[in-house]
Amino acid sequence: MIIGFIGLGNMASAMIGGMLGKGLVQPREVIGSARSEETIRKAQEKYGITTTRDNVETAKAADILFLAVKPAVFPEVIEEIKDIVRPETVVVSIAAGRDLTYLKEAFGRPGLKLVRCMPNTPALVMAGCTGVCPGQRVTSEELETVLGLLRSFGTASVVPERLMDAVVGISGSSPAYVFLLIEAMADAAVAGGMPRAMAYEFAAQAVMGSAKMVLDTGLHPGQLKDMVCSPGGTTIDAVKVLEEKGFRATVMDAVEACMEKSRKMAEK
């Protein structure tokens, strides 16, 4: 089985690293293409995969073809390869705002096997979270193969396409929200006299540990919050300020804005 990548940026690099690291494929079974000679050189040196500047070469060779380019470049790339992709090839898009209907119309080939997915940047540290939506032509066996590849760098779950905008809002884009939170927490600690490097470490570890508690305990986040808020203690005063400033509503508004942008991108 040959895995192809059109686009060899950070996300594609993380995906390739996960697949090779888990031993799901060997370097000789991966081919990738990109415009930049520097990008190609880095991918080849780091992973030992086959590289090319020719997207057509990648599309011809791939049994599973990942489209790992920016949404704005999709029309150009698809026009280039739409008549080259073999009928049995599974084409996997990782672009926000490009739904299955768009992909079908852009390729103009009703029988093509298409999968839409949305990974996030923690894939770079093998902690990604990916929502996956298969097209009608994709078999259960093919879907399991794609899921296995995506799970090599984190978790991957099948979701109905109507929820993919929510996946973008709560997973695909959300690392940026969390990074803002970590930065703000660290800034406050620096203002309190803590060295910046130490502040980032404490803030990041607190966020990582809190997320792990949600996943590992299965308890409601509100229940875990209550466990930290001792009567008359420091935490409940901090929570009170966050509530007064509309913390939860602001986060909800941000996620909703992201979802709406994703929906609008699909309409173009």
Residue pairs with C-beta under 8 A, 6 or more apart in sequence:
1 25
1 29
1 63
1 64
1 145
2 29
2 30
2 31
2 61
2 62
2 63
2 64
3 19
3 25
3 29
3 30
3 31
3 62
3 63
3 64
3 66
3 149
4 30
4 31
4 32
4 33
4 58
4 59
4 61
4 62
4 63
4 64
4 65
4 66
5 12
5 15
5 16
5 30
5 31
5 32
5 33
5 58
5 65
5 66
5 68
6 32
6 33
6 55
6 58
6 59
6 65
6 66
6 67
6 68
6 69
6 77
6 81
7 32
7 33
7 34
7 66
7 67
7 68
7 69
8 16
8 32
8 33
8 34
8 39
8 40
8 42
8 43
8 51
8 68
9 34
9 39
9 68
9 69
10 121
10 124
11 68
11 94
11 119
11 121
11 123
12 32
12 43
12 66
12 68
13 42
13 43
13 46
13 47
13 124
14 119
14 121
14 123
14 124
14 126
14 128
14 153
15 66
15 68
15 119
15 123
15 149
15 150
15 152
15 153
16 30
16 32
16 43
16 47
16 49
17 46
17 47
17 126
17 153
18 123
18 126
18 128
18 152
18 153
18 154
19 25
19 30
19 149
19 152
19 153
20 26
20 27
20 30
20 47
21 126
21 152
22 152
24 148
24 149
24 152
25 149
27 47
27 48
27 49
28 49
28 50
30 47
30 49
30 50
31 49
31 50
31 51
31 52
31 57
31 58
31 61
31 62
32 40
32 43
32 49
32 50
32 51
32 52
32 58
33 40
33 51
33 52
33 53
33 54
33 55
33 57
33 58
34 40
34 43
34 51
34 53
35 53
37 53
40 51
40 52
40 53
41 51
43 49
43 51
44 50
44 51
52 58
55 77
55 80
55 81
56 80
56 81
56 84
58 65
59 65
59 81
59 84
59 85
59 89
60 84
60 86
62 85
62 89
63 88
63 89
63 90
64 89
64 90
64 92
64 145
64 146
64 149
65 85
65 89
65 90
65 91
65 92
66 92
66 94
67 74
67 77
67 78
67 91
67 92
67 93
67 94
67 95
68 94
69 77
69 95
70 95
71 95
71 96
71 97
71 98
71 265
74 93
74 95
74 98
74 102
74 106
75 106
78 103
78 106
78 107
79 106
82 106
82 107
82 108
82 109
85 91
85 107
85 109
85 112
87 109
87 111
87 112
87 113
88 113
89 112
89 113
90 113
90 114
90 115
90 138
90 142
90 145
90 146
91 103
91 107
91 112
91 113
91 114
91 115
92 114
92 115
92 116
92 117
92 146
93 103
93 114
93 115
93 116
93 117
94 117
94 118
94 119
96 118
96 168
96 172
96 173
96 262
96 265
97 168
97 261
97 262
97 263
97 264
97 265
97 266
97 268
98 116
98 265
98 266
99 116
99 161
99 164
99 266
100 114
100 116
100 133
100 135
100 161
102 266
103 114
103 116
103 135
104 110
104 112
104 114
104 135
107 114
111 137
112 135
112 137
113 135
113 137
113 138
113 142
114 134
114 135
114 137
114 138
115 132
115 133
115 134
115 135
115 138
115 143
115 146
116 132
116 133
116 134
116 135
116 161
116 164
117 130
117 131
117 132
117 133
117 146
117 150
117 156
118 130
118 131
118 164
118 167
118 168
118 171
118 172
119 128
119 129
119 130
119 150
119 153
119 154
119 172
120 128
120 129
120 130
120 171
120 172
120 173
120 174
120 175
121 128
121 175
122 128
122 129
122 154
122 175
123 130
123 153
123 154
126 153
126 154
127 153
127 154
128 150
128 153
128 154
128 155
129 154
129 155
129 156
129 171
130 150
130 154
130 155
130 156
130 157
130 171
131 156
131 157
131 159
131 163
131 164
131 167
131 171
131 172
132 143
132 146
132 147
132 150
132 156
132 157
132 158
132 159
133 158
133 159
133 160
133 161
133 164
134 142
134 143
134 146
134 158
138 146
143 158
147 156
147 158
150 156
159 167
164 262
165 259
165 260
165 262
165 263
165 266
166 259
168 258
168 259
168 262
169 255
169 256
169 258
169 259
169 262
170 255
173 258
174 255
177 251
177 254
177 255
178 207
181 203
181 207
182 200
182 203
182 204
182 207
183 203
185 199
185 203
185 206
186 196
186 199
186 200
186 202
186 203
187 199
189 198
189 199
189 202
189 203
190 196
190 199
194 202
210 224
213 219
213 224
214 221
214 224
217 224
225 239
228 235
229 235
229 236
229 239
230 236
242 248
